[in-house]
Amino acid sequence: MKILYIGNLNDVHNFKWMSFFSKKGIEIFATFEEEKGSSLKNEVIGKYSELGIKILSPITTFSILNPANTIKSIRFLNNQIEKNKIDFVHMLFATHSLYGPFLKKPFFTTSRGSDILIFIPVFIRKTLSGIIWKNLYSGSF
């Protein structure tokens, strides 16, 4: 089995998810958003490499206002899914699930406190695309 993770690679919780499955013999690939990944340190990359976790090039943040970058990231993800024969995608932040409907494999999202309690409400209040989220988010509870 092969899993592609999308998340902040500096986050200890995300590392725990990936390392757990890697130690079980599952092949793990990981990518991250460009602005969050730019601060990846060699020691972080080394931790992933020691477990055989393959770090892919970064993607851009999903953006309705910048569709060219979003489409580029979708193509990149689908190319990696095909090239590496990924079985499914595990997204480690709620907003990453926006990529899900455009991917060629099943996906699921793990969200934790900050993405639900802080990020999504702020996103709803401060962005034009928040109108979409507001309709989805309000129907979830």
C-alpha positions as CSV (number, residue, x, y, z in Angstrom):
1,M,0.0,0.0,0.0
2,K,1.1,3.5,-0.8
3,I,-0.2,6.7,0.9
4,L,0.4,10.3,-0.2
5,Y,0.2,12.8,2.7
6,I,-0.5,16.5,2.3
7,G,0.4,18.6,5.3
8,N,2.9,20.7,7.2
9,L,6.0,18.5,7.5
10,N,7.3,20.5,10.4
11,D,4.3,19.5,12.6
12,V,5.1,16.7,15.1
13,H,1.6,15.3,14.9
14,N,1.8,14.9,11.1
15,F,5.2,13.2,11.5
16,K,3.6,10.8,14.0
17,W,0.9,9.8,11.4
18,M,3.4,9.2,8.7
19,S,6.0,7.4,10.8
20,F,3.4,5.1,12.3
21,F,2.4,3.8,8.9
22,S,5.9,3.8,7.6
23,K,7.0,1.5,10.4
24,K,4.2,-0.9,9.4
25,G,5.8,-1.2,6.0
26,I,3.5,1.1,4.1
27,E,5.2,3.3,1.5
28,I,4.8,7.0,2.4
29,F,5.0,10.0,0.1
30,A,4.6,13.5,1.5
31,T,4.1,17.0,0.1
32,F,3.4,20.4,1.7
33,E,2.3,23.9,0.9
34,E,5.1,26.0,-0.5
35,E,5.0,28.8,2.0
36,K,4.9,26.3,5.0
37,G,7.6,24.1,3.5
38,S,10.1,26.8,2.8
39,S,11.3,26.6,6.4
40,L,12.0,22.8,6.2
41,K,15.3,22.2,8.0
42,N,17.8,19.5,7.1
43,E,17.1,17.8,10.5
44,V,13.4,17.6,9.6
45,I,14.1,16.2,6.2
46,G,16.5,13.8,7.8
47,K,13.9,12.4,10.2
48,Y,11.6,11.6,7.2
49,S,14.5,10.2,5.2
50,E,15.5,7.8,8.0
51,L,12.0,6.2,7.8
52,G,12.1,6.0,4.0
53,I,9.4,8.7,3.7
54,K,9.8,10.4,0.3
55,I,9.3,14.1,0.4
56,L,7.9,15.5,-2.9
57,S,8.1,19.0,-4.3
58,P,5.8,21.5,-2.6
59,I,2.3,22.5,-3.8
60,T,0.7,25.9,-3.6
61,T,-2.2,26.8,-1.3
62,F,-5.6,26.0,-2.9
63,S,-6.8,29.4,-4.2
64,I,-9.9,30.4,-6.1
65,L,-8.2,33.8,-6.7
66,N,-5.2,32.2,-8.3
67,P,-6.5,29.3,-10.3
68,A,-3.4,28.8,-12.4
69,N,-1.4,27.8,-9.4
70,T,-4.2,25.6,-8.1
71,I,-4.5,23.8,-11.4
72,K,-0.7,23.4,-11.5
73,S,-0.8,21.8,-8.0
74,I,-3.7,19.5,-9.0
75,R,-1.8,18.3,-12.0
76,F,1.3,17.7,-9.9
77,L,-0.6,15.7,-7.4
78,N,-2.3,13.6,-10.0
79,N,1.0,13.0,-11.8
80,Q,2.6,11.9,-8.5
81,I,-0.4,9.6,-7.8
82,E,0.0,7.9,-11.2
83,K,3.8,7.8,-11.2
84,N,4.1,6.4,-7.7
85,K,1.0,4.2,-7.8
86,I,-0.5,5.9,-4.8
87,D,-3.5,4.0,-3.3
88,F,-5.1,7.0,-1.4
89,V,-4.4,10.5,-0.2
90,H,-4.5,11.5,3.5
91,M,-4.8,15.3,4.0
92,L,-3.7,16.6,7.3
93,F,-5.5,19.9,7.5
94,A,-9.1,20.8,6.6
95,T,-8.4,23.2,3.8
96,H,-6.3,20.6,1.9
97,S,-9.5,18.6,1.3
98,L,-10.4,21.2,-1.3
99,Y,-8.0,19.4,-3.6
100,G,-9.8,16.1,-3.0
101,P,-12.5,16.2,-5.7
102,F,-9.9,16.8,-8.3
103,L,-7.6,13.8,-7.4
104,K,-7.6,10.5,-9.2
105,K,-7.6,8.5,-6.0
106,P,-9.8,8.4,-2.8
107,F,-8.8,10.8,-0.1
108,F,-9.7,11.5,3.5
109,T,-8.9,14.4,5.8
110,T,-7.8,14.5,9.4
111,S,-8.6,17.8,11.1
112,R,-7.6,18.8,14.6
113,G,-8.6,21.7,16.9
114,S,-6.9,24.6,15.2
115,D,-8.3,24.0,11.7
116,I,-11.9,23.7,13.0
117,L,-11.9,26.2,15.9
118,I,-9.6,28.9,14.6
119,F,-8.8,28.7,10.9
120,I,-12.2,28.0,9.3
121,P,-14.1,30.7,11.3
122,V,-11.4,33.3,10.4
123,F,-11.4,32.1,6.8
124,I,-15.2,32.5,6.7
125,R,-15.1,36.1,8.0
126,K,-12.1,37.4,6.0
127,T,-12.3,36.0,2.5
128,L,-14.6,36.2,-0.5
129,S,-14.3,32.4,-1.0
130,G,-15.4,32.1,2.6
131,I,-19.0,32.3,1.2
132,I,-18.5,28.8,-0.1
133,W,-17.0,27.6,3.1
134,K,-19.8,29.2,5.1
135,N,-22.4,27.2,3.3
136,L,-20.5,24.0,3.7
137,Y,-19.3,24.6,7.2
138,S,-22.8,25.6,8.6
139,G,-24.3,22.5,7.1
140,S,-21.8,20.3,9.0
141,F,-23.2,20.9,12.4
